[in-house]
């Protein structure tokens, strides 16, 4: 099949939603399909880092000053999305795809518009929701007025009904979307991980040298967006609370934007206790994860997003400290150190302390993590997506017979 992917974002950037877009496309490519990704004018070209035939088609650089690659709303994206509509229109007219795969709510809306404009064309629109639009905007301190939240909530409800078939990255988000759709059907295509990326690495000592990390301390790791809505402030407070143990433990933060974390480290004189790896390339993620002894994901379920970083931690055989939420339980069962979101830094400190006092528990949870990771491969996600495409395309063609 020929598949046109709508990515209303500066693809590729080193964060979760982009990893999902890329890895889904790679999984479909591995199954013999032709993939074109329509996206913004900025971002890395995956072809510079991996061997792939995926085509990346970018909008015009009319907003040449726009450089933002981190997550979060921006009013200038309205203009960028109008330019993306123009690009998608051109690609639909020239490439005649069998399916259009719209990521995020903006991609779903653009895909819906294309269905209306190309109403005579036989293509299926697959919409891929990574989380809640309103919840994420609120988490980034947007929609401070109640009437604005109500307005965008209505917009989100309408977009959730778009598409011939809907996909969600988590069970939590799927339940929310299903309530808004007439067919009540939402397919869950979970994030995955490439285990093989972790099996071809040097030993831990060499990897720690690469990132200039201490050899003789327990490394406690967070990788991902360095933003408040991801719970990053809780880990920083936990690190400060454990400063008296800096001869035994060392925190590592990998991701971007770096400003707030760098400011916190400077303000509280935590240079000896915290290493900031920023920016962190997604393609270096397996190496950095493999340096660690304990991993943390303090993100709660407010945005209804899945947690791709947890799957990466699992592939690295790390014991994981995370918030007790359905998606994390689905990935890890009982084999994690669960904390309550409301416990904040104290919950993280207590969980780290328990693991540091019990090396055997660390080892057992790490091995259990890796066993669970084997279930969640991107290859499985690609197979599921292919079935969704084929079923819906065959169904469409049968209607015209």
Long-range contacts (C-beta under 8 A, 24 or more apart in sequence): 1-33, 1-34, 1-97, 1-98, 1-99, 1-389, 1-390, 1-393, 2-33, 2-34, 2-36, 2-95, 2-96, 2-97, 2-98, 2-99, 3-28, 3-33, 3-34, 3-35, 3-36, 3-97, 3-98, 3-99, 3-100, 3-101, 3-389, 4-36, 4-38, 4-88, 4-91, 4-92, 4-95, 4-97, 4-99, 4-100, 4-101, 5-35, 5-36, 5-37, 5-38, 5-100, 5-101, 5-103, 6-38, 6-84, 6-88, 6-100, 6-101, 6-102, 6-103, 6-107, 6-110, 6-111, 7-37, 7-38, 7-39, 7-40, 7-103, 7-104, 7-107, 8-39, 8-40, 8-77, 8-80, 8-81, 8-84, 8-103, 8-104, 8-106, 8-107, 8-110, 9-39, 9-40, 9-43, 9-103, 9-104, 10-39, 10-40, 10-42, 10-43, 10-68, 10-69, 11-37, 11-39, 11-40, 11-43, 11-56, 12-43, 12-44, 12-45, 12-46, 12-282, 13-43, 13-44, 13-69, 13-70, 14-255, 14-256, 14-279, 14-280, 14-281, 14-282, 14-285, 15-70, 15-71, 15-224, 15-225, 15-255, 16-130, 16-191, 16-224, 16-225, 16-305, 16-307, 16-308, 16-309, 17-71, 17-103, 17-104, 17-130, 18-43, 18-282, 19-191, 19-282, 19-308, 20-103, 20-128, 20-130, 20-169, 20-191, 20-308, 21-103, 22-46, 23-191, 23-192, 23-194, 23-378, 23-381, 24-101, 24-128, 24-189, 24-378, 24-381, 24-382, 24-385, 25-54, 26-50, 26-52, 26-54, 26-378, 26-382, 27-192, 27-378, 27-379, 27-381, 27-382, 27-383, 27-385, 28-382, 28-385, 28-386, 29-53, 29-54, 30-379, 30-382, 31-382, 31-383, 31-386, 33-386, 36-91, 36-95, 36-97, 38-84, 38-87, 38-88, 38-91, 39-84, 40-80, 40-84, 41-66, 41-80, 41-83, 42-66, 42-67, 42-69, 43-69, 49-281, 49-283, 50-283, 57-87, 57-91, 58-87, 59-83, 59-84, 59-86, 59-87, 69-256, 70-225, 70-227, 70-256, 70-257, 71-140, 71-225, 71-227, 72-140, 72-227, 73-137, 73-140, 73-142, 77-106, 81-106, 81-110, 84-110, 85-110, 85-113, 88-114, 89-114, 89-117, 92-118, 92-121, 92-123, 96-121, 96-123, 97-123, 98-123, 98-124, 98-389, 98-393, 99-123, 99-124, 99-125, 99-126, 99-389, 99-392, 99-393, 100-124, 100-125, 100-126, 101-126, 101-128, 102-126, 102-127, 102-128, 102-162, 102-163, 103-128, 103-130, 104-128, 104-129, 104-130, 105-129, 105-133, 105-156, 105-159, 108-159, 108-162, 108-163, 109-159, 109-162, 111-162, 111-163, 112-159, 112-162, 112-163, 122-396, 122-397, 122-400, 124-164, 124-165, 124-389, 124-392, 124-393, 124-396, 125-162, 125-163, 125-164, 125-165, 126-163, 126-164, 126-165, 126-166, 126-167, 126-385, 126-388, 126-389, 126-392, 127-159, 127-162, 127-163, 127-165, 127-166, 127-167, 128-167, 128-168, 128-169, 128-189, 129-160, 129-166, 129-167, 129-168, 129-169, 129-173, 129-177, 130-169, 130-173, 130-305, 130-306, 131-169, 131-170, 131-173, 131-303, 131-304, 131-305, 131-306, 132-156, 132-173, 132-176, 132-303, 132-304, 133-159, 135-302, 135-303, 135-304, 136-229, 136-303, 136-305, 138-302, 139-228, 139-229, 139-302, 139-303, 140-227, 140-229, 164-392, 164-396, 165-388, 165-392, 167-385, 167-388, 169-305, 169-306, 170-304, 170-305, 170-306, 170-326, 170-327, 171-326, 171-327, 171-330, 172-301, 172-304, 172-325, 172-326, 172-327, 173-304, 173-305, 173-306, 176-304, 187-384, 187-388, 189-381, 189-384, 189-385, 189-388, 190-306, 190-330, 190-376, 190-381, 191-306, 191-307, 191-308, 191-311, 191-376, 191-381, 192-311, 192-376, 192-377, 192-378, 192-379, 192-380, 192-381, 193-308, 193-311, 193-312, 193-314, 193-315, 193-373, 193-376, 193-377, 193-378, 194-315, 194-377, 194-378, 195-315, 195-373, 195-374, 195-377, 197-286, 197-315, 198-286, 198-289, 198-290, 198-315, 198-316, 198-317, 201-286, 201-287, 201-290, 204-290, 204-291, 207-287, 207-288, 207-290, 207-291, 208-291, 210-287, 211-252, 211-275, 211-277, 211-287, 211-288, 211-291, 212-275, 213-250, 213-252, 213-275, 213-291, 214-250, 217-247, 217-248, 217-249, 217-250, 218-248, 218-249, 218-250, 218-293, 218-294, 218-356, 219-249, 219-250, 219-251, 219-252, 219-291, 219-292, 219-293, 219-294, 220-249, 220-250, 220-251, 220-252, 220-292, 220-293, 220-294, 220-295, 220-296, 220-352, 221-251, 221-252, 221-254, 221-288, 221-289, 221-291, 221-292, 221-294, 221-295, 221-296, 221-313, 221-318, 222-251, 222-252, 222-253, 222-254, 222-255, 222-295, 222-296, 222-297, 222-298, 223-253, 223-254, 223-255, 223-280, 223-285, 223-288, 223-289, 223-295, 223-309, 223-312, 224-254, 224-255, 224-297, 224-309, 225-255, 225-256, 226-253, 226-255, 226-256, 226-257, 226-258, 226-260, 226-261, 226-278, 227-257, 227-260, 228-260, 229-299, 229-302, 229-303, 230-298, 230-299, 231-297, 231-298, 231-299, 231-300, 231-323, 231-341, 232-260, 232-261, 232-298, 234-298, 234-344, 234-345, 234-347, 234-348, 235-296, 235-298, 235-345, 235-348, 236-261, 236-264, 237-344, 237-345, 238-345, 238-348, 238-349, 238-352, 239-270, 239-273, 239-274, 240-268, 240-270, 241-345, 241-349, 242-273, 242-349, 242-352, 243-270, 243-273, 246-272, 246-273, 248-356, 249-273, 249-352, 249-356, 250-274, 250-275, 251-275, 252-276, 252-277, 252-288, 252-291, 252-292, 253-277, 253-278, 254-278, 254-280, 254-285, 254-288, 255-279, 255-280, 256-280, 285-312, 286-312, 286-315, 286-316, 289-313, 289-315, 289-316, 289-318, 290-316, 292-316, 292-318, 293-318, 293-319, 293-362, 294-318, 294-319, 294-320, 294-321, 294-352, 294-355, 294-362, 295-319, 295-320, 295-321, 296-320, 296-321, 296-322, 296-348, 297-321, 297-322, 297-323, 297-328, 298-322, 298-323, 298-339, 298-341, 298-348, 299-323, 300-325, 300-341, 301-325, 301-326, 301-327, 301-341, 307-331, 311-373, 311-376, 313-369, 314-369, 314-370, 314-372, 314-373, 314-376, 315-370, 315-373, 316-369, 316-370, 317-366, 317-367, 317-369, 317-370, 318-366, 318-369, 319-355, 319-361, 319-362, 319-363, 319-365, 319-366, 319-369, 320-365, 320-369, 321-348, 321-351, 321-352, 321-355, 331-372, 331-376, 332-368, 332-369, 332-372, 333-368, 333-372, 335-365, 335-368, 335-369, 335-372, 336-365, 336-369, 337-365
